[in-house]
Amino acid sequence: MTADPAAELRGRLRAVKDPVLRSARLEGVLPQRRMIPELVRLMADPRIARWALNIPSPYRTSDGEEFVRRARAGRRKGTWLALQLLRRADGVLVGGIGLHHLDPVHGRAEIGYWIGRPHRRRGYASEATEAISRFAFRRLGLYRVEARMSPGNTASEAVARSAGFRREGRLRESLRIGATRRDEVVYGRLRWERSGRRR
């Protein structure tokens, strides 16, 4: 009998326990309702809505509640893993990271990340991106992880490069935002990269 890749992925996602990720300075945990007030405060930064897709601006408490609900549903369905990033030293929420468009048949996913304004320029995004890439390859069994961003988002590109992603090209007018079209820059990382050998 042929294994069902989607069912296997759902099982792996349901099996993860907090903290899902752990790096030198950060923990990645499943979204929690108690963190909604701080999430709303950090999301008030217009730079986040400028570069991220589908982020309401202004960001309200109801948006935070909807995020937690959708994150739980996405994990159950095996389509999305959203995590909140906490600083290990004091448990402060510094940002978020996740895997979306999870494709168990082809073994790939897209990564998204954001860091709140008070916590930027400390290397948190790179550290978390490296950690979730390892998680995707080792725990979820994925082969490829992509990072997509708008042209001009140099900070996000720098994060991808520092986590071992390679720039693969630019997709012209691949996104529709309201009535306008937007390009995407694509970075990718394969399971065997960084180690220098295929597995």
N, CA, C and O of each residue as an XYZ file, in Angstrom:
796
protein
N       0.834     -1.177      0.000
C       0.000      0.000      0.000
C       0.884      1.248      0.000
O       1.842      1.331      0.769
N       0.567      2.214     -0.858
C       1.366      3.425     -0.975
C       1.086      4.354      0.195
O      -0.066      4.567      0.572
N       2.154      4.904      0.765
C       2.011      5.847      1.871
C       1.371      7.137      1.370
O       1.535      7.518      0.211
N       0.651      7.791      2.245
C       0.006      9.068      1.943
C       0.885     10.182      2.479
O       0.901     10.402      3.690
N       1.633     10.912      1.614
C       2.538     11.949      2.104
C       1.835     13.035      2.907
O       2.390     13.545      3.881
N       0.610     13.396      2.505
C      -0.114     14.438      3.228
C      -0.457     13.983      4.639
O      -0.316     14.753      5.589
N      -0.902     12.747      4.785
C      -1.235     12.219      6.105
C       0.012     12.132      6.979
O      -0.044     12.417      8.175
N       1.141     11.735      6.382
C       2.391     11.657      7.132
C       2.805     13.030      7.645
O       3.227     13.169      8.792
N       2.683     14.039      6.793
C       3.055     15.389      7.205
C       2.136     15.892      8.313
O       2.605     16.484      9.285
N       0.838     15.664      8.175
C      -0.095     16.083      9.225
C       0.273     15.425     10.553
O       0.233     16.063     11.605
N       0.627     14.162     10.495
C       1.017     13.462     11.713
C       2.262     14.054     12.343
O       2.335     14.195     13.564
N       3.235     14.400     11.529
C       4.460     14.997     12.060
C       4.183     16.358     12.686
O       4.733     16.690     13.737
N       3.325     17.146     12.032
C       3.000     18.467     12.569
C       2.240     18.350     13.887
O       2.512     19.093     14.830
N       1.295     17.428     13.954
C       0.518     17.272     15.183
C       1.380     16.776     16.336
O       1.064     17.013     17.501
N       2.467     16.088     16.008
C       3.317     15.512     17.047
C       4.254     16.532     17.681
O       4.798     16.266     18.753
N       4.462     17.687     17.058
C       5.428     18.640     17.611
C       4.879     19.254     18.888
O       3.687     19.538     18.999
N       5.768     19.452     19.843
C       5.438     20.045     21.137
C       6.283     21.279     21.369
O       7.380     21.409     20.825
N       5.765     22.180     22.176
C       6.527     23.387     22.505
C       7.693     23.055     23.437
O       7.567     22.207     24.320
N       8.839     23.734     23.234
C       9.115     24.610     22.101
C       9.388     23.792     20.842
O      10.129     22.810     20.878
N       8.785     24.203     19.735
C       8.966     23.498     18.475
C      10.401     23.670     17.979
O      11.024     22.724     17.497
N      10.911     24.895     18.109
C      12.286     25.205     17.705
C      13.049     25.714     18.912
O      12.476     26.310     19.824
N      14.341     25.472     18.903
C      15.197     26.067     19.925
C      16.536     26.367     19.281
O      17.158     25.494     18.675
N      16.975     27.611     19.418
C      18.293     28.012     18.926
C      19.056     28.628     20.093
O      18.604     28.558     21.237
N      20.186     29.219     19.817
C      21.020     29.746     20.896
C      20.270     30.753     21.766
O      20.395     30.741     22.991
N      19.478     31.638     21.116
C      18.816     32.709     21.875
C      17.307     32.693     21.812
O      16.652     33.461     22.517
N      16.737     31.829     20.977
C      15.301     31.889     20.702
C      14.621     30.549     20.879
O      15.242     29.492     20.768
N      13.318     30.619     21.160
C      12.436     29.472     21.098
C      11.291     29.800     20.159
O      10.764     30.912     20.178
N      10.909     28.839     19.341
C       9.741     28.987     18.487
C       8.606     28.170     19.061
O       8.717     26.949     19.177
N       7.503     28.833     19.427
C       6.378     28.153     20.070
C       5.119     28.339     19.237
O       5.003     29.289     18.463
N       4.179     27.416     19.407
C       2.902     27.532     18.728
C       2.173     28.777     19.232
O       2.270     29.099     20.416
N       1.447     29.483     18.368
C       0.787     30.731     18.760
C      -0.132     30.552     19.972
O      -0.893     29.589     20.067
N      -0.034     31.501     20.880
C      -0.786     31.445     22.123
C      -1.620     32.708     22.292
O      -1.169     33.811     21.982
N      -2.828     32.534     22.782
C      -3.731     33.672     22.965
C      -3.167     34.696     23.944
O      -3.411     35.893     23.791
N      -2.423     34.249     24.938
C      -1.911     35.188     25.934
C      -0.930     36.199     25.337
O      -0.675     37.249     25.926
N      -0.382     35.873     24.163
C       0.593     36.767     23.540
C      -0.057     37.763     22.578
O       0.643     38.584     21.986
N      -1.367     37.707     22.414
C      -2.022     38.576     21.440
C      -1.774     40.066     21.715
O      -1.488     40.797     20.767
N      -1.868     40.557     22.960
C      -1.615     41.993     23.171
C      -0.240     42.451     22.685
O      -0.122     43.507     22.063
N       0.807     41.654     22.968
C       2.145     42.026     22.507
C       2.276     41.872     20.996
O       2.958     42.661     20.342
N       1.621     40.854     20.446
C       1.606     40.690     18.992
C       1.006     41.914     18.318
O       1.561     42.419     17.342
N      -0.109     42.388     18.824
C      -0.766     43.570     18.257
C       0.152     44.787     18.356
O       0.227     45.584     17.421
N       0.843     44.933     19.471
C       1.746     46.083     19.644
C       2.886     46.049     18.617
O       3.211     47.073     18.016
N       3.481     44.890     18.421
C       4.580     44.780     17.463
C       4.096     44.959     16.026
O       4.789     45.554     15.201
N       2.912     44.442     15.735
C       2.363     44.524     14.379
C       1.893     45.933     14.011
O       1.522     46.177     12.863
N       1.906     46.850     14.960
C       1.527     48.229     14.654
C       2.556     48.920     13.762
O       2.283     49.987     13.212
N       3.734     48.316     13.616
C       4.796     48.873     12.778
C       4.382     48.802     11.304
O       4.192     47.700     10.790
N       4.236     49.924     10.614
C       3.791     49.877      9.209
C       4.771     49.177      8.275
O       4.375     48.762      7.186
N       6.038     49.031      8.663
C       7.006     48.337      7.807
C       6.643     46.866      7.632
O       6.919     46.276      6.587
N       6.026     46.277      8.650
C       5.651     44.866      8.541
C       4.566     44.704      7.489
O       4.660     43.835      6.621
N       3.540     45.536      7.564
C       2.459     45.441      6.571
C       2.960     45.806      5.171
O       2.430     45.317      4.174
N       3.982     46.666      5.097
C       4.511     47.069      3.786
C       5.108     45.885      3.045
O       4.901     45.740      1.840
N       5.850     45.033      3.755
C       6.568     43.954      3.088
C       5.850     42.623      3.157
O       6.043     41.779      2.282
N       5.025     42.411      4.173
C       4.358     41.115      4.326
C       3.013     41.124      3.612
O       2.344     42.154      3.524
N       2.633     39.961      3.108
C       1.344     39.832      2.443
C       0.264     39.496      3.464
O       0.510     38.789      4.441
N      -0.921     40.007      3.223
C      -2.095     39.646      4.020
C      -1.971     40.019      5.493
O      -2.561     39.360      6.349
N      -1.212     41.067      5.796
C      -1.137     41.572      7.161
C      -2.000     42.823      7.242
O      -1.700     43.818      6.583
N      -3.067     42.791      8.035
C      -3.936     43.982      8.129
C      -3.198     45.164      8.737
O      -2.323     44.999      9.587
N      -3.554     46.326      8.299
C      -2.992     47.553      8.872
C      -4.098     48.604      8.932
O      -4.625     48.986      7.887
N      -4.466     49.083     10.120
C      -3.870     48.734     11.421
C      -4.221     47.328     11.865
O      -5.237     46.762     11.463
N      -3.353     46.777     12.706
C      -3.521     45.414     13.215
C      -4.241     45.490     14.555
O      -3.769     46.145     15.485
N      -5.371     44.826     14.649
C      -6.218     44.919     15.840
C      -6.215     43.604     16.623
O      -5.708     42.583     16.159
N      -6.789     43.662     17.813
C      -6.895     42.457     18.644
C      -7.635     41.351     17.910
O      -7.260     40.182     18.009
N      -8.673     41.704     17.182
C      -9.425     40.693     16.426
C      -8.550     40.024     15.368
O      -8.737     38.847     15.060
N      -7.595     40.772     14.810
C      -6.672     40.178     13.841
C      -5.761     39.164     14.519
O      -5.482     38.104     13.959
N      -5.294     39.489     15.734
C      -4.474     38.551     16.489
C      -5.234     37.291     16.839
O      -4.681     36.193     16.773
N      -6.492     37.433     17.209
C      -7.318     36.268     17.521
C      -7.533     35.400     16.287
O      -7.507     34.172     16.373
N      -7.743     36.037     15.146
C      -7.926     35.287     13.899
C      -6.641     34.568     13.502
O      -6.685     33.448     12.994
N      -5.492     35.214     13.733
C      -4.204     34.574     13.439
C      -4.040     33.290     14.253
O      -3.657     32.256     13.705
N      -4.322     33.348     15.539
C      -4.188     32.162     16.385
C      -5.128     31.056     15.905
O      -4.737     29.890     15.838
N      -6.361     31.421     15.572
C      -7.328     30.434     15.094
C      -6.862     29.782     13.794
O      -6.884     28.558     13.663
N      -6.439     30.609     12.832
C      -6.007     30.071     11.542
C      -4.731     29.244     11.675
O      -4.561     28.249     10.969
N      -3.829     29.649     12.577
C      -2.589     28.899     12.772
C      -2.887     27.504     13.300
O      -2.278     26.528     12.862
N      -3.824     27.408     14.241
C      -4.185     26.093     14.767
C      -4.822     25.232     13.687
O      -4.516     24.045     13.574
N      -5.704     25.826     12.894
C      -6.368     25.077     11.825
C      -5.368     24.645     10.755
O      -5.446     23.521     10.257
N      -4.429     25.523     10.394
C      -3.432     25.194      9.379
C      -2.534     24.053      9.800
O      -2.153     23.220      8.978
N      -2.194     24.011     11.070
C      -1.372     22.907     11.570
C      -2.145     21.595     11.520
O      -1.593     20.568     11.124
N      -3.421     21.617     11.919
C      -4.237     20.399     11.870
C      -4.365     19.860     10.449
O      -4.335     18.650     10.227
N      -4.508     20.784      9.482
C      -4.674     20.377      8.081
C      -3.350     20.004      7.416
O      -3.342     19.373      6.359
N      -2.233     20.393      8.031
C      -0.933     20.111      7.440
C      -0.544     21.083      6.347
O       0.277     20.752      5.491
N      -1.124     22.295      6.359
C      -0.827     23.278      5.319
C       0.026     24.443      5.803
O       0.569     25.194      4.992
N       0.150     24.598      7.124
C       0.821     25.789      7.654
C       1.333     25.502      9.052
O       0.623     24.928      9.877
N       2.570     25.903      9.316
C       3.113     25.871     10.668
C       3.558     27.280     11.015
O       4.561     27.767     10.493
N       2.815     27.934     11.893
C       3.143     29.290     12.343
C       3.701     29.208     13.756
O       3.168     28.489     14.602
N       4.782     29.950     14.009
C       5.416     29.960     15.318
C       5.652     31.394     15.775
O       5.908     32.286     14.966
N       5.564     31.597     17.072
C       5.947     32.870     17.661
C       7.342     32.704     18.241
O       7.648     31.684     18.859
N       8.187     33.712     18.039
C       9.580     33.650     18.475
C       9.726     34.358     19.809
O       9.427     35.546     19.931
N      10.188     33.618     20.808
C      10.408     34.162     22.140
C      11.899     34.183     22.439
O      12.629     33.260     22.078
N      12.340     35.233     23.095
C      13.726     35.296     23.549
C      13.876     34.378     24.757
O      13.145     34.517     25.738
N      14.806     33.455     24.693
C      14.942     32.465     25.761
C      15.294     33.093     27.098
O      14.910     32.581     28.149
N      16.024     34.200     27.062
C      16.487     34.802     28.314
C      15.350     35.300     29.186
O      15.437     35.242     30.413
N      14.263     35.798     28.556
C      13.197     36.407     29.354
C      11.787     36.107     28.850
O      10.818     36.602     29.425
N      11.648     35.308     27.791
C      10.329     34.957     27.286
C       9.617     36.045     26.519
O       8.420     35.926     26.258
N      10.318     37.108     26.148
C       9.712     38.221     25.416
C       9.470     37.814     23.964
O      10.319     37.181     23.336
N       8.300     38.186     23.437
C       7.977     37.955     22.033
C       8.780     38.921     21.168
O       8.690     40.137     21.342
N       9.568     38.380     20.230
C      10.388     39.239     19.368
C       9.941     39.205     17.908
O      10.316     40.086     17.134
N       9.139     38.196     17.512
C       8.714     38.119     16.118
C       8.012     36.808     15.836
O       7.502     36.148     16.741
N       7.995     36.447     14.576
C       7.334     35.212     14.177
C       8.006     34.604     12.962
O       8.712     35.281     12.215
N       7.773     33.316     12.781
C       8.326     32.604     11.634
C       7.383     31.448     11.320
O       6.656     30.983     12.199
N       7.391     30.990     10.095
C       6.508     29.883      9.774
C       6.822     29.256      8.436
O       7.586     29.792      7.632
N       6.212     28.104      8.219
C       6.266     27.398      6.951
C       4.853     27.355      6.397
O       3.938     26.880      7.070
N       4.664     27.845      5.180
C       3.350     27.817      4.555
C       3.469     27.208      3.157
O       4.568     26.936      2.674
N       2.322     27.003      2.524
C       2.278     26.284      1.244
C       3.053     24.972      1.344
O       3.816     24.614      0.447
N       2.842     24.270      2.444
C       3.492     22.975      2.634
C       2.997     21.998      1.570
O       1.793     21.798      1.411
N       3.924     21.400      0.853
C       3.610     20.491     -0.253
C       4.280     19.146      0.022
O       5.440     18.950     -0.339
N       3.558     18.212      0.661
C       4.189     16.934      1.014
C       4.522     16.063     -0.183
O       5.434     15.240     -0.102
N       3.818     16.218     -1.281
C       4.083     15.390     -2.460
C       5.451     15.714     -3.042
O       6.222     14.813     -3.371
N       5.750     17.004     -3.169
C       7.028     17.427     -3.740
C       8.064     17.749     -2.669
O       9.211     18.058     -2.991
N       7.670     17.679     -1.401
C       8.618     17.879     -0.309
C       9.143     19.290     -0.205
O      10.342     19.503     -0.026
N       8.242     20.262     -0.317
C       8.712     21.651     -0.268
C       7.744     22.528      0.525
O       6.606     22.149      0.801
N       8.242     23.719      0.880
C       7.435     24.701      1.607
C       8.055     26.071      1.416
O       9.202     26.196      0.988
N       7.280     27.100      1.739
C       7.777     28.480      1.756
C       7.937     28.912      3.207
O       7.176     28.502      4.084
N       8.924     29.733      3.434
C       9.184     30.246      4.769
C       8.845     31.731      4.797
O       9.068     32.448      3.821
N       8.314     32.179      5.908
C       8.058     33.603      6.123
C       8.523     33.986      7.514
O       8.441     33.174      8.436
N       9.007     35.202      7.686
C       9.519     35.627      8.986
C       9.348     37.130      9.152
O       9.313     37.879      8.175
N       9.243     37.552     10.392
C       9.209     38.976     10.720
C       9.772     39.155     12.134
O       9.667     38.269     12.982
N      10.363     40.308     12.357
C      10.904     40.656     13.674
C      10.361     42.036     14.050
O      10.367     42.953     13.228
N       9.895     42.182     15.283
C       9.377     43.462     15.750
C      10.465     44.529     15.807
O      11.634     44.224     16.041
N      10.076     45.764     15.593
C      11.034     46.871     15.496
C      12.021     46.936     16.667
O      13.209     47.142     16.422
N      11.593     46.771     17.927
C      12.569     46.904     19.022
C      13.647     45.816     19.032
O      14.644     45.935     19.744
N      13.449     44.764     18.249
C      14.340     43.601     18.337
C      15.152     43.370     17.061
O      15.809     42.338     16.925
N      15.112     44.314     16.136
C      15.823     44.134     14.863
C      17.316     44.411     15.005
O      17.785     44.988     15.987
N      18.039     43.971     13.975
C      19.494     44.164     13.865
C      20.270     43.440     14.972
O      21.330     43.891     15.405
N      19.722     42.318     15.411
C      20.408     41.486     16.399
C      20.638     40.075     15.886
O      21.145     39.221     16.614
N      20.267     39.824     14.634
C      20.478     38.513     14.042
C      19.413     37.488     14.383
O      19.593     36.301     14.113
N      18.298     37.927     14.975
C      17.256     36.975     15.359
C      16.615     36.301     14.143
O      16.369     35.095     14.164
N      16.347     37.066     13.096
C      15.684     36.487     11.922
C      16.560     35.417     11.271
O      16.060     34.359     10.888
N      17.853     35.683     11.144
C      18.760     34.692     10.551
C      18.844     33.437     11.408
O      18.838     32.319     10.895
N      18.923     33.635     12.710
C      19.010     32.508     13.640
C      17.752     31.638     13.557
O      17.838     30.410     13.521
N      16.591     32.286     13.528
C      15.332     31.540     13.459
C      15.153     30.863     12.104
O      14.628     29.751     12.033
N      15.585     31.523     11.027
C      15.455     30.941      9.689
C      16.324     29.698      9.550
O      15.904     28.707      8.953
N      17.515     29.747     10.093
C      18.375     28.557     10.082
C      17.715     27.430     10.881
O      17.731     26.275     10.456
N      17.136     27.765     12.037
C      16.532     26.741     12.893
C      15.317     26.104     12.232
O      15.160     24.884     12.276
N      14.457     26.911     11.621
C      13.255     26.329     11.018
C      13.594     25.562      9.742
O      12.877     24.632      9.373
N      14.668     25.936      9.070
C      15.111     25.161      7.901
C      15.552     23.770      8.334
O      15.181     22.777      7.708
N      16.340     23.694      9.401
C      16.753     22.384      9.925
C      15.533     21.558     10.329
O      15.471     20.357     10.067
N      14.566     22.211     10.969
C      13.340     21.524     11.380
C      12.593     20.978     10.161
O      12.120     19.841     10.174
N      12.490     21.788      9.119
C      11.773     21.365      7.909
C      12.425     20.145      7.282
O      11.738     19.223      6.841
N      13.739     20.140      7.242
C      14.446     19.031      6.605
C      14.473     17.775      7.486
O      14.212     16.671      7.010
N      14.788     17.955      8.764
C      15.008     16.800      9.639
C      13.719     16.250     10.246
O      13.532     15.035     10.306
N      12.836     17.133     10.692
C      11.635     16.676     11.397
C      10.450     16.472     10.457
O       9.645     15.562     10.659
N      10.342     17.307      9.438
C       9.212     17.183      8.530
C       9.549     16.401      7.268
O       8.649     16.026      6.516
N      10.819     16.153      7.029
C      11.228     15.363      5.875
C      11.132     16.096      4.548
O      11.055     15.460      3.497
N      11.135     17.430      4.579
C      11.055     18.191      3.330
C      12.403     18.203      2.629
O      13.448     17.991      3.245
N      12.355     18.456      1.333
C      13.581     18.492      0.525
C      13.988     19.918      0.155
O      15.172     20.205     -0.019
N      13.003     20.807      0.037
C      13.285     22.162     -0.441
C      12.461     23.167      0.363
O      11.286     22.945      0.657
N      13.113     24.277      0.708
C      12.434     25.394      1.370
C      12.721     26.654      0.564
O      13.861     26.903      0.174
N      11.684     27.445      0.318
C      11.817     28.688     -0.434
C      11.530     29.883      0.470
O      10.777     29.787      1.440
N      12.143     30.998      0.130
C      11.817     32.289      0.744
C      11.524     33.249     -0.400
O      12.335     33.405     -1.313
N      10.365     33.889     -0.347
C       9.978     34.833     -1.389
C       9.747     36.196     -0.763
O       9.147     36.308      0.305
N      10.228     37.227     -1.438
C      10.065     38.577     -0.923
C       9.933     39.569     -2.058
O      10.273     39.274     -3.204
N       9.432     40.753     -1.724
C       9.293     41.807     -2.725
C      10.655     42.387     -3.069
O      11.513     42.500     -2.194
N      10.872     42.760     -4.341
C      12.110     43.448     -4.698
C      12.267     44.703     -3.839
O      11.307     45.441     -3.618
N      13.460     44.928     -3.373
C      13.713     46.083     -2.520
C      13.733     45.753     -1.044
O      14.174     46.568     -0.234
N      13.263     44.571     -0.679
C      13.298     44.173      0.726
C      14.671     43.587      1.027
O      14.828     42.376      1.184
N      15.656     44.467      1.104
C      17.047     44.037      1.228
C      17.316     43.337      2.556
O      18.153     42.436      2.620
N      16.619     43.739      3.612
C      16.827     43.090      4.911
C      16.406     41.631      4.848
O      17.103     40.762      5.372
N      15.274     41.351      4.213
C      14.799     39.976      4.101
C      15.722     39.149      3.218
O      15.965     37.976      3.502
N      16.236     39.746      2.155
C      17.190     39.029      1.304
C      18.452     38.685      2.071
O      18.996     37.593      1.909
N      18.927     39.604      2.907
C      20.127     39.346      3.694
C      19.910     38.197      4.674
O      20.811     37.389      4.895
N      18.721     38.125      5.259
C      18.393     37.028      6.161
C      18.462     35.698      5.415
O      19.066     34.741      5.900
N      17.847     35.640      4.243
C      17.844     34.397      3.467
C      19.271     33.962      3.126
O      19.621     32.792      3.281
N      20.081     34.897      2.668
C      21.464     34.547      2.312
C      22.229     34.028      3.532
O      22.976     33.055      3.431
N      22.043     34.675      4.679
C      22.799     34.274      5.867
C      22.388     32.898      6.366
O      23.151     32.238      7.071
N      21.183     32.459      6.005
C      20.701     31.136      6.418
C      20.949     30.079      5.347
O      20.387     28.987      5.425
N      21.776     30.380      4.352
C      22.166     29.381      3.367
C      21.276     29.266      2.154
O      21.393     28.302      1.397
N      20.369     30.242      1.942
C      19.499     30.230      0.769
C      20.225     30.893     -0.404
O      21.029     31.806     -0.221
N      19.925     30.419     -1.593
C      20.513     30.991     -2.807
C      19.453     31.754     -3.580
O      18.307     31.316     -3.679
N      19.840     32.893     -4.123
C      18.911     33.657     -4.958
C      18.733     32.932     -6.280
O      19.705     32.634     -6.974
N      17.482     32.651     -6.621
C      17.207     31.854     -7.812
C      16.560     32.650     -8.932
O      16.521     32.184    -10.071
N      16.060     33.819     -8.641
C      15.485     34.602     -9.719
C      14.374     35.524     -9.254
O      14.127     35.698     -8.061
N      13.719     36.105    -10.237
C      12.646     37.066     -9.990
C      11.428     36.647    -10.809
O      11.515     36.464    -12.023
N      10.303     36.499    -10.133
C       9.048     36.148    -10.798
C       8.300     37.439    -11.101
O       7.890     38.160    -10.191
N       8.130     37.719    -12.363
C       7.514     38.978    -12.772
C       6.004     38.958    -12.574
O       5.306     38.064    -13.051
N       5.521     39.967    -11.858
C       4.086     40.179    -11.642
C       3.385     38.888    -11.211
O       2.303     38.563    -11.700
N       4.012     38.166    -10.298
C       3.470     36.877     -9.867
C       2.421     37.007     -8.771
O       1.694     36.053     -8.493
N       2.336     38.182     -8.144
C       1.374     38.396     -7.075
C       0.383     39.482     -7.472
O       0.732     40.460     -8.132
N      -0.855     39.282     -7.054
C      -1.849     40.333     -7.229
C      -2.234     40.863     -5.859
O      -2.760     40.126     -5.025
N      -1.974     42.127     -5.631
C      -2.300     42.794     -4.379
C      -3.367     43.834     -4.695
O      -3.062     44.917     -5.196
N      -4.607     43.502     -4.402
C      -5.697     44.385     -4.798
C      -5.788     44.430     -6.306
O      -5.969     43.406     -6.964
N      -5.659     45.638     -6.849
C      -5.746     45.804     -8.304
C      -4.372     45.858     -8.964
O      -4.279     46.019    -10.181
N      -3.302     45.725     -8.174
C      -1.956     45.845     -8.722
C      -1.244     44.500     -8.736
O      -1.620     43.568     -8.024
N      -0.210     44.423     -9.560
C       0.634     43.243     -9.656
C       2.000     43.561     -9.054
O       2.496     44.683     -9.157
N       2.594     42.547     -8.423
C       3.893     42.738     -7.788
C       4.819     41.588     -8.153
O       4.394     40.436     -8.238
N       6.087     41.912     -8.366
C       7.110     40.886     -8.596
C       7.486     40.225     -7.270
O       7.220     40.754     -6.190
N       8.111     39.057     -7.386
C       8.688     38.379     -6.224
C      10.127     37.979     -6.542
O      10.433     37.566     -7.660
N      10.999     38.104     -5.557
C      12.352     37.559     -5.623
C      12.329     36.224     -4.878
O      11.786     36.131     -3.777
N      12.920     35.193     -5.484
C      12.854     33.842     -4.918
C      14.245     33.386     -4.492
O      15.211     33.464     -5.252
N      14.314     32.908     -3.255
C      15.501     32.241     -2.727
C      15.118     30.803     -2.400
O      13.974     30.534     -2.035
N      16.067     29.877     -2.530
C      15.791     28.484     -2.222
C      16.952     27.829     -1.503
O      18.112     28.208     -1.664
N      16.608     26.846     -0.714
C      17.625     26.022     -0.040
C      17.182     24.573     -0.106
O      16.020     24.258      0.150
N      18.108     23.696     -0.450
C      17.837     22.268     -0.547
C      18.387     21.549      0.674
O      19.282     22.043      1.358
N      17.833     20.376      0.930
C      18.187     19.630      2.145
C      19.690     19.418      2.285
O      20.235     19.530      3.382
N      20.357     19.113      1.179
C      21.770     18.773      1.253
C      22.684     19.995      1.292
O      23.879     19.855      1.549
N      22.153     21.172      1.046
C      23.012     22.355      1.039
C      23.421     22.730      2.459
O      22.747     22.390      3.432
N      24.529     23.430      2.549
C      25.224     23.803      3.777
C      26.174     22.714      4.200
O      27.262     23.007      4.695
N      25.796     21.464      4.022
C      26.705     20.384      4.399
C      27.758     20.151      3.322
O      28.815     19.580      3.588
N      27.455     20.605      2.086
C      28.394     20.441      0.985
C      28.322     19.105      0.289
O      29.133     18.817     -0.592
N      27.347     18.271      0.678
C      27.218     16.978      0.022
C      25.762     16.557     -0.036
O      24.960     16.993      0.790
N      25.417     15.738     -0.974
C      24.066     15.211     -1.086
C      23.857     14.093     -0.071
O      24.781     13.363      0.286
N      22.589     13.984      0.387
C      22.266     12.909      1.345
C      21.309     11.941      0.705
O      20.907     10.962      1.335
